Amino acid sequence: MRLIRILLAFLCIAFGIGVVALNADAVNLDLLWIEFSLPLGLLLLSVLLLGALLGGMAALLSRGEASTPAAPAEDDEASAG
C-alpha cells in the first residue's frame, strides 16, 4: 500500500511538472487591487489545489456537523415551573 502511495505521489508531481512546462506563457491575473503576472501552468495548478482544499474542507465540515449528536432536551425544569 505504501508503494502505491509513493507511485501516486510521483505521478502527481510528474503531471504538475508537465502542466507547468507545457503552459509556460505568462498571463496577467487582475484581482481589482492586485495584479499578478504568472505562468499559465502555475496558475492552473494553484487554482486546482485551491479548489481541492476548499472542497475537502466543505466535505469535512458538512460531515462533522451531521455526526455530532444533539444535546438532550432539559424537560425536568420546564415541567416543574
C-alpha positions as CSV (number, residue, x, y, z in Angstrom):
1,M,0.0,0.0,0.0
2,R,2.9,2.3,0.8
3,L,4.4,1.7,-2.6
4,I,1.2,2.6,-4.3
5,R,1.1,5.9,-2.4
6,I,4.7,6.7,-3.4
7,L,4.0,5.9,-7.1
8,L,0.8,8.0,-7.0
9,A,2.8,10.9,-5.4
10,F,5.4,10.7,-8.2
11,L,2.7,10.6,-10.9
12,C,1.1,13.7,-9.4
13,I,4.4,15.5,-9.3
14,A,5.2,14.5,-12.9
15,F,1.8,15.7,-14.0
16,G,2.4,19.0,-12.3
17,I,5.8,19.5,-13.9
18,G,4.3,18.6,-17.3
19,V,1.4,21.1,-17.0
20,V,3.8,23.9,-15.9
21,A,6.3,23.0,-18.7
22,L,3.7,22.9,-21.5
23,N,1.9,26.1,-20.3
24,A,4.8,28.4,-19.7
25,D,3.2,31.5,-21.3
26,A,2.8,34.4,-18.9
27,V,-0.8,35.6,-18.1
28,N,-2.0,38.6,-16.2
29,L,-4.3,38.0,-13.3
30,D,-6.1,41.1,-12.2
31,L,-7.8,41.0,-8.8
32,L,-9.0,44.6,-8.8
33,W,-6.5,45.8,-6.3
34,I,-3.6,43.5,-7.1
35,E,-2.2,42.4,-10.5
36,F,0.0,39.3,-11.0
37,S,1.9,38.1,-14.0
38,L,2.3,34.3,-13.6
39,P,2.9,31.3,-15.9
40,L,-0.4,29.8,-17.0
41,G,0.6,26.3,-15.8
42,L,1.4,27.6,-12.3
43,L,-1.9,29.4,-12.2
44,L,-3.8,26.3,-13.3
45,L,-2.2,24.1,-10.7
46,S,-2.8,26.8,-8.0
47,V,-6.5,27.0,-8.8
48,L,-6.8,23.2,-8.9
49,L,-5.1,22.9,-5.5
50,L,-7.3,25.7,-4.0
51,G,-10.4,24.0,-5.3
52,A,-9.4,20.7,-3.9
53,L,-8.6,22.2,-0.5
54,L,-11.9,24.2,-0.3
55,G,-13.9,21.1,-1.5
56,G,-12.2,18.9,1.1
57,M,-12.9,21.4,3.9
58,A,-16.5,21.8,2.8
59,A,-16.9,18.0,2.8
60,L,-15.2,17.7,6.2
61,L,-17.4,20.5,7.8
62,S,-20.6,19.1,6.4
63,R,-19.8,15.6,7.7
64,G,-18.7,16.9,11.1
65,E,-22.0,18.7,11.8
66,A,-24.1,15.7,10.9
67,S,-22.1,13.3,13.1
68,T,-22.3,15.5,16.2
69,P,-25.1,14.2,18.5
70,A,-27.7,16.7,19.6
71,A,-27.8,17.7,23.2
72,P,-30.8,16.1,25.1
73,A,-33.6,18.4,25.9
74,E,-34.0,19.5,29.5
75,D,-37.7,18.7,30.2
76,D,-37.4,18.5,34.0
77,E,-37.0,22.2,34.5
78,A,-39.7,23.1,32.0
79,S,-42.3,20.8,33.6
80,A,-41.5,21.9,37.2
81,G,-42.1,25.6,36.5
